[in-house]
Amino acid sequence: MSTVQLENITGLSEPTRRRYDDACGAAHGLDLVGDRWSLLVVRELMLGPRRFGAIRAGLPGISANVLTQKLDALEAAGVLERRRLPPPASTQVYELTPWGYETRPIFQVLGRWAARSPHHDPTLPLSAASLVLSLTTMIDPERARGLHARIGLRLGAESVLIRLDDGRIDYARDHLDHVDLLLEAAPPVLAAAIYGGQPLAALEAAGALKLSGDRALAVRFVTLFPLPSKAGA
């Protein structure tokens, strides 16, 4: 019996197997971004438009072929779009649509929930987008109350401006001019200071982190993001 005949009998063609065929909005959401790598591709675009190579650099383990497939599928679903930058860059980039950017709260809720897992390993690779989204997720509004500051993060090739405004936090991919504090480090290094309690001075002495500007602000900044307690603790 041929594969086509078997699929006709069982009704289990490849497209059907990959979809839930369920009217629940959550099920349809998984149809859109629930495949392996899809949601992480969206995560890497949360900081703004990126080239193919930059997206792949933030996703260790993904192949160029798989990334191409995921980008095509997300574009077909209306989650992202591709466009060409004007001269002199004249290169193709991928960017979330306005609807695609609406997934940001998904990362925040899922990230906070998963951080409580006893099996979460914070020593695994961490991209710039991951770190920035984690800051918007883990900030404690009470600890940041009364704080108004512009903090620049230079995370490898990414430059991100963090704006703190009386307990609220936001970010933008921007030039880091006129900031109160500039922190330059690889994302895992800065995460070690914020979430792992590594002293800033020790990271500076090791040459892993560079700090410019308001040192008191830096000391306070790394305490604004307490991790939730582990489930079952």
C-alpha positions as CSV (number, residue, x, y, z in Angstrom):
1,M,0.0,0.0,0.0
2,S,1.4,3.4,-0.9
3,T,2.0,6.2,1.5
4,V,-0.7,8.3,-0.2
5,Q,-3.2,5.5,0.1
6,L,-2.4,5.1,3.8
7,E,-2.8,8.8,4.4
8,N,-6.2,8.8,2.6
9,I,-7.4,5.9,4.8
10,T,-6.1,7.3,8.1
11,G,-6.6,11.0,7.4
12,L,-3.2,11.6,8.9
13,S,-1.5,13.5,6.1
14,E,1.7,15.5,7.2
15,P,-0.1,18.9,7.4
16,T,-2.8,17.4,9.6
17,R,-0.3,15.7,11.9
18,R,1.4,19.0,12.5
19,R,-1.8,20.9,13.4
20,Y,-4.0,20.4,16.4
21,D,-7.3,20.9,14.6
22,D,-8.7,22.5,17.8
23,A,-10.8,25.6,18.0
24,C,-9.0,26.7,21.3
25,G,-7.1,29.9,20.8
26,A,-4.1,28.4,22.7
27,A,-4.1,25.4,20.3
28,H,-4.1,27.7,17.3
29,G,-1.3,29.7,18.9
30,L,0.7,26.5,19.1
31,D,0.0,25.9,15.5
32,L,1.6,29.3,14.7
33,V,4.6,29.3,17.0
34,G,4.6,26.0,18.8
35,D,7.1,24.1,16.6
36,R,10.6,23.7,17.9
37,W,12.7,26.8,17.4
38,S,9.7,29.0,16.2
39,L,9.1,30.9,19.4
40,L,12.9,31.4,19.9
41,V,13.2,32.9,16.5
42,V,10.5,35.4,17.5
43,R,12.4,36.0,20.7
44,E,15.5,37.0,18.8
45,L,13.5,39.6,16.9
46,M,12.2,41.3,20.0
47,L,15.0,43.8,20.0
48,G,14.2,44.9,16.4
49,P,15.1,44.0,12.8
50,R,17.9,41.5,12.4
51,R,19.9,39.9,9.6
52,F,19.8,36.1,9.1
53,G,23.3,35.6,10.5
54,A,22.5,37.6,13.6
55,I,19.4,35.6,14.3
56,R,21.3,32.4,13.9
57,A,24.1,33.6,16.2
58,G,21.5,34.0,19.0
59,L,20.3,30.4,18.5
60,P,23.1,27.9,19.2
61,G,22.3,24.6,17.6
62,I,19.9,25.7,14.8
63,S,21.0,24.9,11.3
64,A,20.7,27.4,8.4
65,N,18.2,25.2,6.7
66,V,15.9,24.9,9.7
67,L,16.1,28.6,10.4
68,T,15.1,29.4,6.8
69,Q,12.1,27.1,7.2
70,K,11.1,28.7,10.5
71,L,11.4,32.2,9.0
72,D,9.4,31.3,6.0
73,A,6.6,29.7,8.1
74,L,6.5,32.7,10.5
75,E,6.3,35.0,7.6
76,A,3.5,33.0,6.0
77,A,1.6,33.2,9.3
78,G,2.0,37.0,9.5
79,V,4.2,37.0,12.6
80,L,7.2,38.5,10.8
81,E,8.1,40.2,7.5
82,R,11.3,40.6,5.6
83,R,12.5,43.8,4.0
84,R,15.6,45.4,2.5
85,L,17.4,48.1,4.3
86,P,18.1,51.3,2.3
87,P,21.6,52.1,1.0
88,P,24.3,51.9,2.0
89,A,23.4,48.8,3.9
90,S,21.1,47.3,1.2
91,T,20.8,44.1,3.1
92,Q,17.8,41.9,3.9
93,V,16.5,41.9,7.5
94,Y,13.6,40.1,9.3
95,E,11.3,42.1,11.5
96,L,8.3,41.2,13.6
97,T,4.9,42.6,12.5
98,P,3.0,44.7,15.0
99,W,1.0,41.6,15.7
100,G,4.2,39.6,16.1
101,Y,5.4,42.1,18.8
102,E,2.3,41.3,20.8
103,T,3.9,38.0,21.8
104,R,6.2,39.8,24.2
105,P,3.9,39.0,27.3
106,I,4.1,35.4,26.3
107,F,7.8,35.4,26.9
108,Q,7.4,37.2,30.2
109,V,4.8,34.9,31.7
110,L,6.5,31.7,30.3
111,G,9.9,32.9,31.5
112,R,8.8,33.7,35.0
113,W,7.0,30.3,35.3
114,A,9.9,28.3,33.9
115,A,12.5,30.1,36.1
116,R,10.8,28.4,39.1
117,S,11.7,24.9,37.7
118,P,14.2,23.1,39.8
119,H,15.8,21.8,36.6
120,H,16.4,25.2,35.0
121,D,20.1,25.6,34.1
122,P,21.1,29.3,34.0
123,T,24.6,28.4,32.9
124,L,23.5,27.5,29.3
125,P,24.1,30.0,26.5
126,L,22.1,33.2,26.7
127,S,21.5,35.7,23.9
128,A,21.2,39.4,24.2
129,A,17.5,39.2,23.5
130,S,17.0,36.6,26.2
131,L,18.8,38.8,28.7
132,V,16.9,41.9,27.9
133,L,13.5,40.1,28.0
134,S,14.4,38.6,31.3
135,L,15.0,42.0,32.8
136,T,11.5,43.2,31.8
137,T,10.2,39.9,33.3
138,M,12.0,39.8,36.6
139,I,12.1,43.5,37.6
140,D,10.7,44.1,41.1
141,P,8.7,47.4,40.8
142,E,9.0,48.1,44.5
143,R,12.8,47.8,44.4
144,A,12.9,50.2,41.4
145,R,10.4,52.6,42.9
146,G,11.6,56.2,42.6
147,L,14.4,55.3,40.2
148,H,14.7,57.3,37.0
149,A,17.7,56.3,34.9
150,R,18.9,55.5,31.4
151,I,21.2,52.5,31.4
152,G,23.1,51.4,28.3
153,L,23.9,47.7,27.8
154,R,26.6,46.8,25.2
155,L,26.1,43.1,24.8
156,G,28.5,42.1,22.1
157,A,27.2,43.3,18.8
158,E,23.9,44.5,20.4
159,S,23.5,48.0,22.0
160,V,20.3,48.3,24.1
161,L,19.0,51.2,26.1
162,I,17.2,50.3,29.3
163,R,14.9,53.0,30.6
164,L,13.8,52.9,34.3
165,D,11.0,55.1,35.3
166,D,9.6,54.8,38.9
167,G,9.3,51.0,39.0
168,R,8.6,50.6,35.2
169,I,11.1,49.3,32.7
170,D,11.3,49.5,28.9
171,Y,14.0,49.0,26.3
172,A,15.0,50.1,22.9
173,R,17.8,49.2,20.5
174,D,19.5,52.5,20.3
175,H,22.7,54.6,20.3
176,L,24.0,54.7,23.8
177,D,24.4,58.5,24.1
178,H,23.6,60.4,27.3
179,V,23.2,57.4,29.5
180,D,23.7,57.5,33.3
181,L,25.4,54.1,33.2
182,L,27.0,51.9,30.6
183,L,27.7,48.2,31.2
184,E,29.6,46.3,28.6
185,A,29.8,42.5,28.8
186,A,28.7,39.3,27.2
187,P,25.1,38.4,28.1
188,P,26.1,35.5,30.3
189,V,28.5,37.6,32.2
190,L,26.0,40.4,32.9
191,A,23.5,37.7,33.9
192,A,26.0,36.3,36.4
193,A,26.1,39.7,38.1
194,I,22.3,40.2,38.0
195,Y,21.1,36.7,38.8
196,G,24.1,34.9,40.1
197,G,25.4,37.5,42.6
198,Q,28.8,37.9,41.0
199,P,30.4,41.1,42.3
200,L,30.8,43.8,39.6
201,A,34.3,44.6,40.9
202,A,35.4,41.0,40.5
203,L,34.0,40.8,36.9
204,E,35.8,44.1,36.1
205,A,39.0,42.8,37.6
206,A,38.8,39.7,35.4
207,G,38.3,41.9,32.3
208,A,34.8,40.3,31.7
209,L,32.8,43.5,32.3
210,K,33.4,47.2,31.7
211,L,31.5,49.8,33.8
212,S,31.3,53.5,32.9
213,G,29.2,56.1,34.7
214,D,27.3,56.0,38.0
215,R,28.8,53.1,40.0
216,A,26.2,53.4,42.8
217,L,23.5,53.1,40.1
218,A,25.2,49.9,38.8
219,V,25.3,48.4,42.3
220,R,21.6,49.1,42.7
221,F,20.7,48.1,39.2
222,V,21.9,44.5,39.6
223,T,19.6,44.0,42.6
224,L,16.4,45.0,40.9
225,F,15.7,41.5,39.4
226,P,15.2,38.9,42.1
227,L,14.5,35.4,40.8
228,P,11.2,33.7,42.0
229,S,11.5,30.8,44.5
230,K,11.7,27.3,43.0
231,A,8.6,25.2,42.7
232,G,8.2,22.9,45.7
233,A,10.8,24.8,47.8
